[in-house]
Amino acid sequence: MAMLVNYDPFRNVRVLQNEINRLFDRDYDDASNVMSQWPLRVDVREEEDRLVLQADLPGVEQKDIKLHVENNQLTISGERKWDETQKRDNYHRIERMYGSFSRTFQLGHNTNPEKIQAAYKNGVLEVVLPKREEAKPRTIQIQIQ
């Protein structure tokens, strides 16, 4: 019995593009075959009076995380260090990423950089970006005349 299959002429092109994108997200250290830089993934949500940014940083010590604000940009950077007491020869596969990371966010004109707060708990960095007073939503009453 013959079976009909949808032909997608661009399937291979999409697969190739996904592989190229995946490669450019990572930067291997050729000497050790371990990631020397890894992409920092974040969630950003907007609340009425603030923006909240959450980043997963498991295995990173708080002292190895840096936040820097300059020219209306917030940069989160740091490093997940390889435990030098472990021998790499004993590993069959190393998939977790080690090395430095950095990500920069453009702050909107409605955020107040002087009041940024950050907390780190259970491998999650939470950065709170309060909105300026003039940027907060407000209700205007209509006067009946």
MDTraj code that builds the backbone (N, CA, C; nanometers):
import mdtraj as md
import numpy as np

residues = "MET ALA MET LEU VAL ASN TYR ASP PRO PHE ARG ASN VAL ARG VAL LEU GLN ASN GLU ILE ASN ARG LEU PHE ASP ARG ASP TYR ASP ASP ALA SER ASN VAL MET SER GLN TRP PRO LEU ARG VAL ASP VAL ARG GLU GLU GLU ASP ARG LEU VAL LEU GLN ALA ASP LEU PRO GLY VAL GLU GLN LYS ASP ILE LYS LEU HIS VAL GLU ASN ASN GLN LEU THR ILE SER GLY GLU ARG LYS TRP ASP GLU THR GLN LYS ARG ASP ASN TYR HIS ARG ILE GLU ARG MET TYR GLY SER PHE SER ARG THR PHE GLN LEU GLY HIS ASN THR ASN PRO GLU LYS ILE GLN ALA ALA TYR LYS ASN GLY VAL LEU GLU VAL VAL LEU PRO LYS ARG GLU GLU ALA LYS PRO ARG THR ILE GLN ILE GLN ILE GLN".split()
xyz = np.array([
    [0.0846, -0.1171, 0.0000],
    [0.0000, 0.0000, 0.0000],
    [0.0892, 0.1235, 0.0000],
    [0.0619, 0.2138, -0.0899],
    [0.1397, 0.3376, -0.1001],
    [0.0896, 0.4382, 0.0024],
    [0.1835, 0.5162, 0.0541],
    [0.1479, 0.6156, 0.1548],
    [0.1854, 0.7539, 0.1035],
    [0.0963, 0.8488, 0.1224],
    [0.1242, 0.9860, 0.0811],
    [0.2011, 1.0578, 0.1907],
    [0.3047, 1.1291, 0.1522],
    [0.3864, 1.2045, 0.2457],
    [0.3946, 1.3480, 0.1951],
    [0.3712, 1.4409, 0.2845],
    [0.3841, 1.5823, 0.2464],
    [0.5297, 1.6144, 0.2186],
    [0.5546, 1.6757, 0.1053],
    [0.6899, 1.7140, 0.0696],
    [0.7131, 1.8595, 0.1089],
    [0.8179, 1.8823, 0.1838],
    [0.8545, 2.0169, 0.2269],
    [0.9929, 2.0473, 0.1699],
    [0.9997, 2.1257, 0.0623],
    [1.1307, 2.1503, -0.0005],
    [1.2266, 2.2315, 0.0861],
    [1.1753, 2.3002, 0.1875],
    [1.2621, 2.3845, 0.2706],
    [1.2965, 2.3210, 0.4050],
    [1.2569, 2.1970, 0.4255],
    [1.2834, 2.1305, 0.5532],
    [1.4330, 2.1259, 0.5827],
    [1.5119, 2.0835, 0.4860],
    [1.6571, 2.0736, 0.5076],
    [1.7201, 2.2105, 0.5335],
    [1.6687, 2.3138, 0.4710],
    [1.7205, 2.4491, 0.4935],
    [1.6923, 2.4913, 0.6380],
    [1.5717, 2.4623, 0.6876],
    [1.5383, 2.4970, 0.8267],
    [1.6233, 2.4191, 0.9258],
    [1.6460, 2.2920, 0.8980],
    [1.7307, 2.2104, 0.9854],
    [1.8720, 2.2679, 0.9892],
    [1.9257, 2.3037, 0.8733],
    [2.0594, 2.3629, 0.8669],
    [2.0652, 2.4947, 0.9437],
    [1.9637, 2.5792, 0.9260],
    [1.9630, 2.7066, 0.9971],
    [1.9560, 2.6856, 1.1483],
    [1.8771, 2.5909, 1.1946],
    [1.8696, 2.5620, 1.3378],
    [2.0040, 2.5157, 1.3922],
    [2.0739, 2.4329, 1.3156],
    [2.2062, 2.3870, 1.3589],
    [2.3059, 2.5025, 1.3644],
    [2.3024, 2.5893, 1.2651],
    [2.3927, 2.7054, 1.2646],
    [2.3616, 2.7970, 1.3819],
    [2.2325, 2.8230, 1.4076],
    [2.1933, 2.9058, 1.5227],
    [2.2413, 2.8436, 1.6526],
    [2.2285, 2.7133, 1.6645],
    [2.2715, 2.6440, 1.7859],
    [2.4222, 2.6575, 1.8044],
    [2.4972, 2.6464, 1.6966],
    [2.6422, 2.6596, 1.7063],
    [2.6850, 2.7998, 1.7468],
    [2.6165, 2.9013, 1.6960],
    [2.6545, 3.0378, 1.7301],
    [2.6107, 3.0776, 1.8702],
    [2.5221, 2.9998, 1.9324],
    [2.4845, 3.0247, 2.0708],
    [2.5931, 2.9802, 2.1669],
    [2.6867, 2.8995, 2.1181],
    [2.7891, 2.8432, 2.2047],
    [2.9276, 2.8790, 2.1537],
    [3.0225, 2.8755, 2.2447],
    [3.1609, 2.9051, 2.2096],
    [3.2498, 2.8030, 2.2802],
    [3.2982, 2.7033, 2.2064],
    [3.3800, 2.5991, 2.2664],
    [3.5227, 2.6455, 2.2877],
    [3.5787, 2.6014, 2.3976],
    [3.7212, 2.6171, 2.4222],
    [3.7869, 2.4923, 2.3619],
    [3.8569, 2.5092, 2.2514],
    [3.9101, 2.3948, 2.1776],
    [4.0050, 2.3087, 2.2609],
    [4.0753, 2.3693, 2.3533],
    [4.1734, 2.2933, 2.4304],
    [4.1064, 2.1918, 2.5222],
    [3.9952, 2.2275, 2.5825],
    [3.9331, 2.1378, 2.6796],
    [3.8011, 2.0798, 2.6319],
    [3.7511, 2.1272, 2.5163],
    [3.6229, 2.0842, 2.4627],
    [3.5098, 2.1106, 2.5623],
    [3.5245, 2.2149, 2.6411],
    [3.4227, 2.2567, 2.7367],
    [3.3770, 2.3955, 2.6974],
    [3.2522, 2.4250, 2.7232],
    [3.1988, 2.5554, 2.6867],
    [3.2731, 2.6652, 2.7602],
    [3.3209, 2.7644, 2.6869],
    [3.3877, 2.8767, 2.7518],
    [3.2918, 2.9938, 2.7691],
    [3.1793, 2.9904, 2.7001],
    [3.0762, 3.0915, 2.7206],
    [2.9430, 3.0260, 2.6916],
    [2.8422, 3.0602, 2.7702],
    [2.7118, 2.9992, 2.7482],
    [2.6033, 3.1051, 2.7553],
    [2.4960, 3.0835, 2.6823],
    [2.3905, 3.1840, 2.6767],
    [2.3105, 3.1869, 2.8061],
    [2.2862, 3.3050, 2.8546],
    [2.2071, 3.3237, 2.9755],
    [2.0607, 3.3359, 2.9343],
    [1.9781, 3.2461, 2.9801],
    [1.8355, 3.2463, 2.9476],
    [1.7589, 3.3155, 3.0598],
    [1.6655, 3.4015, 3.0216],
    [1.5916, 3.4796, 3.1205],
    [1.4421, 3.4817, 3.0881],
    [1.3632, 3.5090, 3.1904],
    [1.2218, 3.5413, 3.1773],
    [1.2066, 3.6860, 3.2216],
    [1.1309, 3.7635, 3.1476],
    [1.1054, 3.9026, 3.1843],
    [0.9545, 3.9217, 3.1875],
    [0.9047, 3.9726, 3.2998],
    [0.7616, 3.9999, 3.3094],
    [0.7410, 4.1430, 3.3567],
    [0.6312, 4.1991, 3.3126],
    [0.5989, 4.3361, 3.3512],
    [0.4832, 4.3340, 3.4486],
    [0.5010, 4.4049, 3.5579],
    [0.3958, 4.4247, 3.6555],
    [0.3592, 4.5720, 3.6547],
    [0.2607, 4.6094, 3.7289],
    [0.2111, 4.7468, 3.7245],
    [0.3185, 4.8495, 3.7565],
    [0.4015, 4.8200, 3.8552],
    [0.4991, 4.9193, 3.8997],
    [0.6447, 4.8789, 3.8784],
    [0.6676, 4.7656, 3.8073],
    [0.8054, 4.7198, 3.7905],
    [0.8159, 4.6155, 3.6798],
    [0.9403, 4.5941, 3.6370],
    [0.9751, 4.4817, 3.5506],
    [1.0556, 4.3844, 3.6357],
    [1.0321, 4.2555, 3.6162],
    [1.1044, 4.1537, 3.6920],
    [1.1735, 4.0610, 3.5931],
    [1.3026, 4.0458, 3.6113],
    [1.3845, 3.9614, 3.5264],
    [1.4322, 3.8441, 3.6114],
    [1.4118, 3.7216, 3.5642],
    [1.4575, 3.6036, 3.6362],
    [1.5496, 3.5235, 3.5455],
    [1.6644, 3.4860, 3.5995],
    [1.7636, 3.4101, 3.5234],
    [1.8006, 3.2848, 3.6011],
    [1.8017, 3.1717, 3.5325],
    [1.8444, 3.0468, 3.5944],
    [1.9960, 3.0381, 3.5889],
    [2.0570, 3.0266, 3.7054],
    [2.2032, 3.0149, 3.7154],
    [2.2410, 2.9027, 3.8118],
    [2.1965, 2.7795, 3.7847],
    [2.2291, 2.6708, 3.8772],
    [2.3784, 2.6448, 3.8818],
    [2.4266, 2.6180, 4.0009],
    [2.5677, 2.5864, 4.0159],
    [2.6596, 2.7062, 4.0154],
    [2.6050, 2.8269, 4.0077],
    [2.6867, 2.9480, 4.0090],
    [2.6773, 3.0081, 4.1491],
    [2.7914, 3.0369, 4.2071],
    [2.7916, 3.0985, 4.3395],
    [2.7585, 3.2472, 4.3269],
    [2.6937, 3.3004, 4.4288],
    [2.6522, 3.4404, 4.4265],
    [2.7708, 3.5337, 4.4054],
    [2.8852, 3.5008, 4.4617],
    [3.0038, 3.5866, 4.4486],
    [3.0563, 3.5912, 4.3046],
    [3.0130, 3.4964, 4.2209],
    [3.0591, 3.4913, 4.0821],
    [2.9628, 3.5582, 3.9850],
    [2.8597, 3.6260, 4.0379],
    [2.7616, 3.6956, 3.9541],
    [2.7815, 3.8456, 3.9712],
    [2.7820, 3.9179, 3.8589],
    [2.7990, 4.0635, 3.8630],
    [2.6861, 4.1299, 3.7862],
    [2.6327, 4.2375, 3.8428],
    [2.5345, 4.3219, 3.7752],
    [2.5964, 4.4587, 3.7598],
    [2.5816, 4.5157, 3.6409],
    [2.6432, 4.6441, 3.6115],
    [2.5439, 4.7278, 3.5316],
    [2.5224, 4.8525, 3.5742],
    [2.4341, 4.9441, 3.5025],
    [2.5170, 5.0619, 3.4542],
    [2.5112, 5.0858, 3.3232],
    [2.5831, 5.1980, 3.2648],
    [2.5176, 5.2337, 3.1319],
    [2.5055, 5.3629, 3.1054],
    [2.4474, 5.4124, 2.9799],
    [2.3112, 5.3503, 2.9504],
    [2.2296, 5.3405, 3.0544],
    [2.0936, 5.2877, 3.0426],
    [2.0914, 5.1419, 2.9952],
    [2.1954, 5.0659, 3.0318],
    [2.2027, 4.9243, 3.0003],
    [2.2353, 4.8461, 3.1270],
    [2.1681, 4.7335, 3.1431],
    [2.1936, 4.6427, 3.2544],
    [2.2678, 4.5214, 3.1993],
    [2.3841, 4.4916, 3.2569],
    [2.4619, 4.3753, 3.2150],
    [2.4710, 4.2779, 3.3312],
    [2.4337, 4.1538, 3.3029],
    [2.4486, 4.0448, 3.3995],
    [2.5612, 3.9570, 3.3461],
    [2.6614, 3.9338, 3.4284],
    [2.7733, 3.8515, 3.3843],
    [2.8231, 3.7675, 3.5008],
    [2.9046, 3.6716, 3.4692],
    [2.9607, 3.5869, 3.5732],
    [3.0287, 3.4662, 3.5145],
    [3.0450, 3.3653, 3.5995],
    [3.1159, 3.2461, 3.5559],
    [3.0713, 3.1264, 3.6380],
    [3.0482, 3.0155, 3.5689],
    [3.0291, 2.8865, 3.6361],
    [3.1609, 2.8132, 3.6214],
    [3.2223, 2.7850, 3.7344],
    [3.3575, 2.7278, 3.7328],
    [3.3530, 2.5756, 3.7373],
    [3.4471, 2.5165, 3.6662],
    [3.4648, 2.3723, 3.6684],
    [3.5317, 2.3347, 3.7991],
    [3.4836, 2.2312, 3.8656],
    [3.5434, 2.1839, 3.9895],
    [3.6738, 2.1136, 3.9551],
    [3.7836, 2.1790, 3.9835],
    [3.9157, 2.1277, 3.9446],
    [3.9542, 2.0009, 4.0194],
    [3.8823, 1.9657, 4.1262],
    [3.9148, 1.8422, 4.1984],
    [3.8678, 1.7188, 4.1209],
    [3.7790, 1.7385, 4.0230],
    [3.7292, 1.6267, 3.9428],
    [3.8165, 1.6097, 3.8182],
    [3.8430, 1.4873, 3.7821],
    [3.9240, 1.4581, 3.6642],
    [3.8333, 1.4502, 3.5422],
    [3.8673, 1.5237, 3.4395],
    [3.7863, 1.5228, 3.3170],
    [3.7984, 1.3901, 3.2428],
    [3.9070, 1.3193, 3.2646],
    [3.9263, 1.1916, 3.1954],
    [3.8199, 1.0903, 3.2351],
    [3.7614, 1.1043, 3.3535],
    [3.6619, 1.0092, 3.4020],
    [3.5248, 1.0305, 3.3394],
    [3.5045, 1.1417, 3.2719],
    [3.3734, 1.1736, 3.2155],
    [3.3597, 1.1140, 3.0755],
    [3.2424, 1.0604, 3.0489],
    [3.2095, 1.0132, 2.9146],
    [3.1441, 1.1235, 2.8337],
    [3.0756, 1.2134, 2.9037],
    [3.0024, 1.3203, 2.8367],
    [2.9930, 1.4401, 2.9306],
    [3.0162, 1.5593, 2.8772],
    [2.9999, 1.6827, 2.9534],
    [2.9033, 1.7702, 2.8740],
    [2.7812, 1.7824, 2.9227],
    [2.6797, 1.8612, 2.8530],
    [2.6468, 1.9915, 2.9243],
    [2.6723, 1.9968, 3.0548],
    [2.6452, 2.1211, 3.1253],
    [2.7493, 2.2233, 3.0840],
    [2.7089, 2.3492, 3.0801],
    [2.7977, 2.4537, 3.0311],
    [2.8761, 2.5165, 3.1454],
    [3.0040, 2.5382, 3.1195],
    [3.0927, 2.6011, 3.2167],
    [3.1602, 2.7186, 3.1497],
    [3.2107, 2.8077, 3.2299],
    [3.2815, 2.9229, 3.1773],
    [3.2022, 3.0498, 3.2031],
    [3.2364, 3.1517, 3.1259],
    [3.1766, 3.2829, 3.1489],
    [3.0438, 3.2970, 3.0762],
    [2.9624, 3.3879, 3.1254],
    [2.8373, 3.4239, 3.0608],
    [2.8174, 3.5730, 3.0756],
    [2.7447, 3.6300, 2.9836],
    [2.7163, 3.7731, 2.9884],
    [2.5938, 3.8010, 2.9026],
    [2.5100, 3.8894, 2.9510],
    [2.3928, 3.9311, 2.8740],
    [2.3629, 4.0752, 2.9111],
    [2.3360, 4.1578, 2.8103],
    [2.3084, 4.2994, 2.8311],
    [2.1670, 4.3300, 2.7866],
    [2.0971, 4.4092, 2.8676],
    [1.9595, 4.4488, 2.8400],
    [1.9525, 4.6001, 2.8328],
    [1.8854, 4.6492, 2.7319],
    [1.8620, 4.7933, 2.7199],
    [1.7475, 4.8301, 2.8137],
    [1.7727, 4.9219, 2.9041],
    [1.6686, 4.9663, 2.9966],
    [1.5813, 5.0692, 2.9278],
    [1.4522, 5.0558, 2.9439],
    [1.3603, 5.1522, 2.8858],
    [1.3649, 5.2840, 2.9610],
    [1.3124, 5.3873, 2.9004],
    [1.3106, 5.5184, 2.9647],
    [1.2187, 5.5205, 3.0864],
    [1.1346, 5.4187, 3.0995],
    [1.0413, 5.4166, 3.2120],
    [1.0968, 5.3450, 3.3352],
    [1.2190, 5.2884, 3.3286],
    [1.2762, 5.2222, 3.4458],
    [1.3637, 5.3192, 3.5249],
    [1.3751, 5.2923, 3.6537],
    [1.4535, 5.3764, 3.7434],
    [1.5807, 5.3003, 3.7822],
    [1.6941, 5.3263, 3.7160],
    [1.8159, 5.2481, 3.7424],
    [1.8725, 5.2655, 3.8832],
    [1.8392, 5.3743, 3.9500],
    [1.8920, 5.3957, 4.0858],
    [1.8269, 5.3031, 4.1880],
    [1.7132, 5.2450, 4.1569],
    [1.6408, 5.1626, 4.2546],
    [1.6358, 5.0150, 4.2160],
    [1.7245, 4.9710, 4.1286],
    [1.7284, 4.8304, 4.0892],
    [1.7704, 4.7458, 4.2090],
    [1.7013, 4.6332, 4.2269],
    [1.7336, 4.5395, 4.3348],
    [1.7546, 4.4016, 4.2757],
    [1.8387, 4.3217, 4.3407],
    [1.8644, 4.1863, 4.2940],
    [1.8712, 4.0911, 4.4129],
    [1.8209, 3.9692, 4.3913],
    [1.8262, 3.8647, 4.4930],
    [1.8615, 3.7337, 4.4230],
    [1.9321, 3.6476, 4.4946],
    [1.9743, 3.5193, 4.4385],
    [1.9363, 3.4098, 4.5369],
    [1.8501, 3.3184, 4.4913],
    [1.8040, 3.2120, 4.5801],
    [1.7814, 3.0858, 4.4984],
    [1.8331, 2.9736, 4.5474],
    [1.8144, 2.8424, 4.4846],
    [1.8518, 2.8422, 4.3362],
    [1.9587, 2.9120, 4.3001],
    [2.0056, 2.9114, 4.1625],
    [1.9294, 3.0015, 4.0680],
    [1.8412, 3.0862, 4.1214],
    [1.7647, 3.1786, 4.0379],
    [1.7982, 3.3213, 4.0794],
    [1.8441, 3.3997, 3.9826],
    [1.8711, 3.5415, 4.0049],
    [1.7454, 3.6182, 3.9667],
    [1.6984, 3.7022, 4.0579],
    [1.5824, 3.7862, 4.0298],
    [1.6246, 3.9320, 4.0402],
    [1.6043, 4.0051, 3.9310],
    [1.6387, 4.1465, 3.9257],
    [1.5082, 4.2239, 3.9100],
    [1.4859, 4.3182, 4.0013],
    [1.3641, 4.3989, 3.9990],
    [1.4002, 4.5384, 3.9491],
    [1.3331, 4.5803, 3.8428],
    [1.3553, 4.7110, 3.7815],
    [1.2316, 4.7965, 3.8049],
    [1.2322, 4.8802, 3.9076],
    [1.1140, 4.9625, 3.9351],
    [1.0901, 5.0643, 3.8241],
    [0.9642, 5.0932, 3.8007],
    [0.9289, 5.1944, 3.7009],
    [0.9341, 5.3322, 3.7659],
    [0.9602, 5.4320, 3.6851],
    [0.9566, 5.5700, 3.7328],
    [0.8107, 5.6065, 3.7609],
    [0.7907, 5.6999, 3.8499],
    [0.6551, 5.7404, 3.8874],
    [0.5729, 5.7847, 3.7672],
    [0.6347, 5.8619, 3.6772],
    [0.5598, 5.9126, 3.5629],
    [0.5236, 5.8025, 3.4642],
    [0.5900, 5.6857, 3.4736],
    [0.5623, 5.5766, 3.3814],
    [0.4547, 5.4813, 3.4331],
    [0.4197, 5.4914, 3.5603],
    [0.3197, 5.4019, 3.6167],
    [0.1814, 5.4382, 3.5645],
    [0.1002, 5.3384, 3.5379],
    [-0.0344, 5.3679, 3.4894],
    [-0.1161, 5.4385, 3.5965],
    [-0.2036, 5.5237, 3.5516],
    [-0.2893, 5.5937, 3.6478],
    [-0.4267, 5.6128, 3.5854],
    [-0.5231, 5.6301, 3.6700],
    [-0.6593, 5.6503, 3.6258],
    [-0.6935, 5.7981, 3.6384],
    [-0.7555, 5.8508, 3.5336],
    [-0.7959, 5.9917, 3.5337],
    [-0.9474, 5.9968, 3.5386],
    [-0.9976, 6.0684, 3.6376],
    [-1.1422, 6.0828, 3.6520],
    [-1.1943, 6.1871, 3.5545],
    [-1.3049, 6.1582, 3.4909],
    [-1.3681, 6.2526, 3.3990],
    [-1.4721, 6.3318, 3.4762],
    [-1.4595, 6.4625, 3.4681],
    [-1.5545, 6.5511, 3.5371],
    [-1.6768, 6.5741, 3.4501],
    [-1.7934, 6.5621, 3.5085],
    [-1.9183, 6.5905, 3.4368],
    [-1.9555, 6.7340, 3.4662],
    [-1.9851, 6.8094, 3.3598],
    [-2.0194, 6.9513, 3.3780],
    [-2.1601, 6.9802, 3.3357],
])
top = md.Topology()
chain = top.add_chain()
for i, resn in enumerate(residues, 1):
    res = top.add_residue(resn, chain, resSeq=i)
    for name in ("N", "CA", "C"):
        top.add_atom(name, md.element.get_by_symbol(name[0]), res)
traj = md.Trajectory(xyz[None], top)
